[in-house]
């Protein structure tokens, strides 16, 4: 139709975790559907459902180690700020981007529990 708009309905199949957005108050923990190991100062993770390997650099590997027990995103950020020389705003963004990516790829889970 000239000059008109064409709308196409597309149904997206997404895992339930892929649509979630983390916040500083979110609690995250590694998924049971993965195995991981240290490689030097880095980490390698295999998503058992997808059969895909992921690699994390030194800081990512440190975060991965932290979230083997449920942790609030803000606690992870604070730990990274204490251990690495990084600007707070950049740390906040980087931690959130990494955790969201891990969540979207099924490597971590968001929990609805409070941490003491």
MOPEFEN-V674641 format. One record per run of one state. SS is the DSSP state (helix for helix, strand for strand, loop for the rest). FROM is the first residue (numbers start at 1). TO is the last residue. If there is no record, write none. Layout:
((SS	FROM	TO) (SS	FROM	TO))
This chain:
((loop	1	15) (helix	16	19) (loop	20	26) (strand	27	30) (loop	31	33) (strand	34	39) (loop	40	41) (strand	42	47) (loop	48	51) (strand	52	56) (loop	57	57) (helix	58	66) (loop	67	70) (strand	71	72) (helix	73	83) (loop	84	87) (helix	88	104) (loop	105	107) (strand	108	111) (loop	112	116))
